């Protein structure tokens, strides 16, 4: 049976972008439309000369008008197509995550050619977030395929919870909500908490009311890198959230650990996780910028290992310069507090703060406070959040370990 989809003809610039492997087509890059469609439908993308470039979900409400899901003109977007996508994504995680497969990101949006879709696994709980209309319209196909394939592999899945309480959904023409997914064999009467074990540390994950999907899985191996350096150190963990970096440092044999966050509820969660693991540490509820300023004014030398894991300071290219200044300020203060031989772990989770910008900021900060940095490691997100070399937006987490020399 011959395929027949509406056709979007695009500019030369868009043609080259899609050919290079980037999946996004912006509204101003469309020069002609042939055929009727509704938002969320699949359309074909063609060059000015009529050559096939790809197929994807269209949404006139979004700045990204088409999100390409295939560059194969022979694909039929039926259940078998999504079954292949799901199997490929899950098999990849089984391979690269090994024993950590029970707590990992199973689907990472564009990196898995499933636009806007996040699926995090916390043991028997799957937490799903759908930020693309086309994907959302097909979740009734995709979610059962994920559950069924995991069960086929012998994995126990108890419930699926949708964390679609994100404002960006409204820009895509979708409503916000949170709910258990209704499917035979899945529970919907759970309390929203599940215990996981990461790096030998137990955490309570609040997947209904916690940030994002309830726990940040992307720093899994970066926490291990901190753990390896922490022995005998006095550690200050800034923006601690669930206390994960602090707990890894403590387990690594730190002399002392202090965890800081502006959120009182985050501090309570971190305290509960410390108690869950029988770990003693100190906690401070404070604005990190203010605390570092106070410590710098006192010329404190209380800490010889400082961890900076802030939330994203920018979510658009337009505010990247302001974010640059924010990152520079906290890094300068941390560097000035560290004694010679001290350690700094610093990161950014905003893809708009590109790696070259982040490194430039770190170099400026070190120069301005007259210290030299010895780089120990340059890291990124865990491999269950894979980076596509053709899609810069998938490479969002920068993580560096330095010694002040």
Secondary structure, 3 states (H helix, E strand, C coil): CCCCCCEEEECHHHHHHHHCCCCEEEHHHEEEEECCCCCCCEEEEECCCCCEEEEEEECCCCCEEEEEEECCCCCCCCHHHHHHHHHHHHHHHHHHHHHHHHEEEEEEHHHHCCCCEEEEEECCEEEEEECCHHHHCCHHHHHHHHHHHHHHCCCCCCEEEEEECCCHHHHCCCCCEEEECCCCCCCCCCCCEEEEEECCEEEEEECCCCCCCCCCHHHHHHHHHHHHHCCCCEEEEECCCCCHHHHHHHHCCCCEEEEEECCHHHHHHHHHHHHHCCCCCEEEECCHHHHHHHHHHCCCCCCCEEEECCCCCCCCHHHHHHHHHHHHHHHHHHHHHCCCCCEEEEEECCCCCCHHHHHHHHHHHHHHCCCCEEEEEEECCCCCCCCCCCCHHHCCCEEEEEEEC
